[in-house]
Amino acid sequence: MRKKIIERTGVIRDYDLHSGSVRFWYAAIYVLCAIMAVFAVFPLVWVVLAGFKDLKEFMSSTSIMPKNFSPAQFVKTWSQLGLAKNYLNSFISVAGSVVCALLFNGLLGYGLAILKPRGYGVVKKMIMFSLLVPATISIVPLFMNIQRLGMGNSFWPLWLSYGANAMYVVLFIQFFESLPKSMIEASRIDGCSALQTFFRIVMPLSKPICAVITIFAINASWSDFLLPYLVLRGGSKQTVMVRLFVFSTEQTVNADTMMRSVVFSMIPPIILFVLFQKQLTQNNVSAGIKG
């Protein structure tokens, strides 16, 4: 009984709800959160519902609800844009970006947080300083170097750009510094090399921060437009975002068709958020506390 009484449901405990003022503010918070949720979700719902309308209904009707919910219009838009190939290209870009984001940034964070070779402090400061530089400033020299290396119309520049992300390195450093040093020392005593310690000890212990960076990398890679547009422009490897932009610049674009194409671009991020929102918030808090 005592455990049940002191059980916490959050910042408000169960027995706090016996107070009338606490119940009032508790209900007020719920109402406020519900209103904020409606404002946040309404644009997405409006775009999806508008996709069910044809051009005539879209231009003349003021109602948010379509006259019918036939998915034929979405099927037609999917075939018209040929998004199957673009979806595959986006998935390839996302998969490579996640691997590079975990592998390369993790190795650098491992070196700066655990191995600490001579001069690691200078490298760490340079990484922190790079966070002050807007990413758009480096896009021109980055694009020129990509062309000089003959990497145009290739996924490699997209993958490697996420394998050299200063924010991911900082997150890895903060988390690695919180790992128990005894386990790392034990692996060295057992004869593990630096790489073996990284792959067999450090990374298995770092699943929370790896999950966070994976979600960040997936979302950023999927929604990235500028670099894929510059690198993959005019080729057969266009991602979904590039394809939608090219489609929007055509002269024969209808508003309802554009609405449906936007819905196709929103589906993966929404699924990702719904499936992993709990892990994202928990791991962010955990990583922040450990850092």
N, C-alpha and C positions, 0 to 999 in steps of 0.2 A: 504493500500500500504506500509506503514511504517513497519507494522508487517511482511509483506512478505519479505521486504528487509533485516530486521535484523534476519529473521529466520535462525537458525543454522542447518546445516546438519552434524555437527561434529566439529572437530577443524578448518575446513575450512568453512567459511560462503559463502552464495550464491554469494554475490557481489565480493568476492575474486577471483572467477573464471573468472572475466573479465580481469585479469592480465595474460599475456602470460606465465610468469615464473611459476605462481601458477598452471596453467593448465598443464604445462610440468611435474612438480613434482607430480601433482595429477595423471597423466597418468602413470608416472614411478612407483609410489607406487602400482597402480593397476596391472601393469605388473609383478612387483616383487611378489605381493601376489598371482597372478595366477601361477607363476612358482613354488612358495613354495607349493601351493595347489596340483599341478601336482605331485611333488616329494612325498608329503604326501599320496596321494590317489593311486599312481601307484602300490605299493606293494599289496594293498588290491585288486585292479582290476586284477592284474596278478594272484593272488591266485584263485580268483573266476573263471577267464577264464581258468586257468589250470585244474580246476575241471571238465570241460566239455570234456577234452581229455581222451582217453584211454591210457593204458600204452605204447603201441607202438608209438602212436603219440606224447605222452609226452616226450619220450626218443629220438625220431628222429627229430622232428620238432623244428625249431628255431623261428617260428612265434608265436607271443603272441595270435593271434586269433585262436580259434579251428576251425576244419573243419565243425562241426555242433554244434548246441546249444541244443541238446536233453537233457532234465532233467532226462532221464532214469538212467544215471550213479549216480546221486545224490540219486534217490529213492533206487537204489540197495545198495549204501553205507549206507543209513539210516537203511535199513532192516538188512544189514549184521552186523552193530554195535549194533542194538537194542537200539538206542538213545532215544526212547520215554520214557523209564523208567528213564534214566539218566537225561533227561530234567526235568521230574517231580521232581526228587530228588534235582536238582539244584534250581528249583523254590521254593521248600519247604525250602531249606537252605537260599535262598535270602529273602523270606518272613519273616521267623523267625529272621534273622539278622537285617532286617530293623526295626521290632518291638522292639527288644532289644536295638538297637542303639539309637532309639528315646526315649524309656521309661527310661532305666537305666542311660544312659549318661545325658539325660535331667533332671532327678531327682537329680543327683549329681551336675550338673551345677546350678540347681535351689537352692540347698542348699548352695553352695559356693558363688553364686552371689547375692542372695536375702535374704535367711534365716540367713546365716552367724552365725552358732552356734560357741560356744567356741572351739578354736583350728582349725577353718576353714583355717586359713592362712598356718598352717603346712601342711594340706592335699593338699592345692592348690600348695604349693611348691613341694611336693612329686609328684604330677601329672605332673608339668612342668619338673621336673628332669627325670621322666620316659620317656619323649620324647627323651632324649639323649641316651637311651638304645636301641640297635637294637632288633627288634622283634625276630630274629632268635636265640638270646641268651637264651630267655626264653622258647623256644620250647621244650627242653628236660624236664625240671621240669614240664611244663604244660602237656606234654604227660604222664609223670609218674603219676601225680595227677589224670588225666582223667582215667587211668587204675585202680588206687587204688579205685576210687569212682565207678567203674563199669559202666562208661559212654561210653565205647567203642562201636563202631558201632551204634552211636546215633547222632542225629542232635544237641542235647543240647550243647555240647562243641563248636560247630560252632556258634550257636546263642549267647551264653554267651560271647564268645571272642569279638564279636562286641558290646556287652553290656558293655564292660569295655575297651573302646578305649579312650586313653588320648587326642588325637587330637579332637575327637568329643566333649569331655568335655570342652576343651578350647574354641571351637567355641560357644558352648552353653553359657559359662560364659560370653564371650565378648558380645554376643547378649543380654542376660538377663540383663546385667548391663546397657544397653541403653534403656530399657523399662521404660515408665513413672511410677515413683514411686507413683503418685497420684492414679492410678487405683488399684495398689496392696494394698495401704493403705485403699482405699474405700472398697475393698472386705473384708478386715479384720474387718472394722467397721460394715459391713453388717453381720458379723458372720461366714464368710467362714473359714474353717480350712486351714492348710497349703496345704494339698493335693487338696482340692477343689479349692484353688487359683491357684494351678499349672495346673490342668486340665481345669478349666473354664475360667481363665484369661490369664495366662502366655502362655500356648501352643497355644491357638487361635491367640495370638498376635505374635507368633513366626513362622508363616508359612514360611517366607523366609528362615530362617536357617534350619528349618525342611526339606524343599525341597532340600537344598544343601546336608545335611547329608544323606537324603534318596538316592539321586543319587550316592553319594560316597559309601554308604553301598551296594547298588545294584551292582555297578561296582566291588567293592572289593570282595564281596562275590561270585559273579559269576566267577571271574577270579582266585579266591584263589585255590591253588593246594596243598600246603604242608600239612596244617592241615587236610583237608578232606582226603588226601592220607594216613596219619598216623592213623586217627580215623576210617575211613570208608573202609579201605583197605580190599579187599576180601569179602565184604558183598554185600547185595542186594541194599544198599543205596548209591552206588557210584555216584558222581556228573559227569557232562559232562567232566570236566577237568581231573578227575581221570581216567575215562573210556578211554579218548583219549590217555593218557599216557600208560595205560596198553595195549591198542591196538598197540601203536607204538613200544612196546618191543617185540611183537610177531614176529616170524621168517618169516612169510608169508605175511608181509605187503608190498603192492605195493605203489609206490610213488604217483600215481594218486589218489588212495584211501585215502592216508594220506592227500592230498591236499583238497579233498572234506570234510573230517572230520574236517579240520581246518576251512573251510567255515561255517560249522554248529556251531562251537564254537564262531564265530564272529558275528553271526546274532543278538542276543539280545543286546550286547553293542552298535552296530551300530544303531539299532532302538532306543535305549535309548538316544543316543547322538543326533540323528536327531530330535527326538520329544522334547527334553528338553534342547537343547544347549542354547537357549535364556534365559530360566529361570536359568540355571546354571551360566552363565556369569553375569547376572544381580544380582542374589542373592549373588554371591561371592563378587561382588563389594560392594553391599549394606551392607553385613555383615562386610566386611573389613572397610568400612567407619564408621559404627556404633561402631565397636570394638575400 
